[in-house]
């Protein structure tokens, strides 16, 4: 429209303005103006400012092996150095917390610690996330809370994350992200947290919305959402359909940091603000005895 407002559209398959099945929301921007930038998550807070009020905007689904057509053609990704035939990553050893005082938590990413990929033994039939992490009760909390807990290791929990962007690649693209950290039921959907992708990053700068940015933002939000160490977990597994997030966090980020966040093509690494936010919180969790893996 001439005044900059977005004309409402509907999902092609289900004819819905807000479609949970397709993980799309065409109502973005209809009620908020351009000044409403930080919609959901304050980067200086451990909880989304509007978490209770926006749990139904998106309904992410985790699809194994899905590799969507990501934005920017992966031009900020160095080649994979890992051997695809190499043995899978073994389960992490139990970490000892280095600090339990929140006032002492680190404020800057050191560049020395990175998350790892989640792997299963090749000697056994691989299990899906739903099979390996069924709903289970975290007995350390009162009352006990349901989470997706490893059936062979009750100190490990899984979180499903997802991101989407309508009009990906366009200047007017609008994105959203979500994560599910516990089972969602018809009468209790508090396990699903979803909100709009912010225009501003943690560094205060304004960034264009993209699918990769939404996927990455979902992982950051999931790790920050709760005090996972306080719930007795020693490992958090992020299940995402984004190979960009998985490979970037566990492999490519090492090369990026060594090169000062520069690419071999002499360009700058895209979305550095969110990558540093993600890796910083991985280190913060490590300080509390919690390791992070990506599936």
N, C-alpha and C positions, 0 to 999 in steps of 0.2 A: 504494500500500500504506500501512497505518497508520504504518509506520516511515519513510516517505518514499522508499522504493526504487521504481524504475520497473519495471513489469511488462514483460518482453521481448515485442516484437511482431516480425512478419516482413513483408517487402515483399509487397504484394498481388499484384504481377505475377509475381515470381520466387520467392516463398516463402523468402526469405533474410533472416536477421537483419542481416547486413552486406551490402548490395547495392551493388556498384560501378556497375552499369548505371543505377540510379536515383539514384546519389549520395546514398544514405541509409544511416544506421547506427543501428539500433534497440538496439544494445548499450551505448550511451552511459550511463554512470552505473551499470552493473551491477557493475563491479569497483572503481571508485574512489569514495571518499566525498566529502562536500561540501568537505573541506579541500583536495582536489587541484584547486586553482583554475588555476594557471598550468601547463596541460598541456604546451604545446609550445614557446612562444617567449618568451624573456626579452627584454624591451624594451631592456635594457642590453647585449644581446649581438647579434652578427651571425649567429648560427646557432641553429636550434631545439634545445632541450635534448634532445628525443627524436626528432629527425629520422630517424636511422638505424633506430629501432625502430618507427616508425609510418608507413611509406610506402604502405601498402595499405588504410588505413581508408576512404579516399574515392577515387574515380576520376572526376575532373571531366571534363566534356566541354564543348567550346565550340560553341554553336549560334548561327549568325549570325541576328540579328534577334529572338532570343528575348527576350521582355519578361514575366518572371514576375510573379505577383501579389505585389508586395513588401509589406512590413509598414508599418504606420503610415500607409498611404494617401498617402505622399509629402507629408505635411502640413508637412514642414520644408524644402520646396523652393520657392524663388522662381521666378516664371515665366521661361522662356527668353527671352533678349534677342537671341540670334543669329538672323539671317535665314536660313531654311532654303535659300534660293536663292543664298546667297553662295558664292563660290568656296571650294573646300576648302583646308585649311591646307597650305601648302607644306612641303616637307621642311626640318627645322631646319638652320641653319648649324652648322658645327663649332665647338664651344665650347672655349675655352682654360681649362684648369684654373687656379683661383685659389689652390689649396693642395693639396699632396700629403702633408701631415703630419697623420695621424689625430688627434694631440693637439690640433690647431687646429680641428677640425671644430666647426661651430656646434651649439649645444645647444637653441636655441629658434627656432621658426618666425618669420620676419620679416614675412610677409604681403605681400611684394612680388614673389614669383615663383610662377607656377602652371604646371602641365603643360598641354599642348595636345592637341587631337583629331588623330588620324591621318586623313589624307585621301589619296585617289588622284586622279590627273588625270581630268577628265571627258572628255578627248579619247580616252582609251583604255578598253578594256573592263575594268571593275573585276575584280580578282582576289580570291579568297578568301584568308584567312590561310594556309591550307595551300599554296596556289599561290605566294603572294608570299614566304612565309618557309619554304622547304623546309629539311630538315636539311642542315647544312653544318658543316665543321670549323673551329674556332677555332684557327688555326695559331700564335697567340702563346703558347699554353700548351704545356707539355711533360709528357706526350704531348698531342697535339691533342685537344680535346674537342668533341663534337657539340653544336650549338645550333640553334635555328630562326633562320636568318640571311636577311636581305633579299637576294633574288637580284640586285638592282641596287645594293646598298650593303652591303658586308660589315662596315661599322662599326655596323650596326643589327641588334639581335636582338629577338625576340618571346617573350613569356612568356604562357601561358594561365593564367588564374586563375578560380576558381569558389568559391562558398560555398552552403551549404544549412542549413536549420533545420527540424528535426522538431517539429511542434506550434507552428509560427510564430504569434505573437500571443498565446500562452498564457504564463502565469507560469512553467510548468515546461518551456518550450521548450528544446531542446538543439541547438546548432549545430556545424558543422564547416566547415573550409575547406581548400583545396588549390591548388597551382599546379604546372604542368609547364613546366620550363625547357629540357628537351632531350628527344629522342625516347625513348620507353619501349618496351622489348622484353620478350619472355617471359623471357629470361635476364638482363635488366638493367632494373630498374624504378627505378633511382636518380634518374631524371629527374623522378619524381613525388614531391612532398613534401606530406603531408597530416596534419592533426591537429585535435583538438577546439578549439572556440572557448573562450577563457578566460572565466571569470566576471569577472575583474578587467581593467580597461583599463590603458593606460600611465600614467594618473594615479593608479592605486591604488584607484579606486572600483569598486564592483560594479555591473554592468549586466545587464539582461535580454537573453537571447539572441534575436536576430532575423535574418531572412534578409539584410537590408541590412547589418547589422553583420558577418555572416559574409563577405559579398561584399567589403566594404571591408577587412576584416582580411586577406583573401587578397592584395589588392594591396599592402598594407603589407609583408607577409611576403616577397612576391616581390622587391620592390625592395631589401630588406635582406639577402637571403639570400647574395649573393655580392658580391665586389668587382668590379663590372662594368667599371669603368674599367681595372682591372688586366688584364682579358681583352681589352682593345683596343676595346671598344665605346664609341661616342660617342652612341648613342641606344638607349633601351629602350622597346619598345612593349608595353603591357599589353592583352591581348585578353580581354575579359570580356563576358558576356551581360547585365551589369547596367547599364541606362541610368542608374540612380541614381548609380553610381560614376563613370561616364564624364562625365555632365553636371555632377555635383557637383564633381568635381576640376577640370574645365576651364572651367566657367562660373559655377555658383552660388556657389562658394567665394569668388570675388572680392567679391560683394555681402555675403556673410556677414561677411567680415573687415572691410569698410568700416563695417558696422553694429554691430561689436563682438560678432559671433556672435549677433545678435538677428534675429528674423524680422519681417516687416512687420506680422504679427499680434501683435507684442510678446512672443512666446514665444521660448524659447531654441532654438538649432539643436541637433538631436539628433545624438548620436555625435560631438560636438566633439572628444573625446579622440582618436579614431581619425583624424579629418580632420586635426588638427594633426600627428599622428604621420606621416601620409602626406605632407603638404605639407612637413614638416621634412626628410624623407628626399629628396624631390624637390630641395630646395635643396642638401642635402649632395651629391647626385649632380651637380648643376649646378656646384658648387664643384670637382668633379673632372673637369669637362668632359663630363658625360653629361646629355643632355636626356631627358625622359620624355614619352611621348605615350600616349593611351588610344584603343583601337579598340573 
